Amino acid sequence: MLRTVIACAVMIGAPAALADTLLLDGIDAARSSSDLRPARGISMDRVEAQFGPPTIRQAAVGDPPIERWDYPGFVVYFEYQYVIHAVVTP
């Protein structure tokens, strides 16, 4: 009986021992560049005042409306008039 319990425990724990490792190589680069892109929650007017006009301004789509502004090195996403995300581009 004890052997059966031990065998079951080994078989149940085996998949965990073979788990993959997730590597996030770009996470440090994104953190170090956070000063170079707009922070979440600031307005479109403030983004344009700080970074200038975008190279490409894509019209809002969806509900709520999401608008995208492209800058050299990053892209800014707005919901209504406020930044929801800024992404570094290569």
Secondary structure by P-SEA (a helix, b strand, c coil): caaaaaaaaaaaaccccbbbbbbccaaaaaaaaccccccccccaaaaaaaccccccccccccccbbbbbbcccbbbbbcccccccccccc
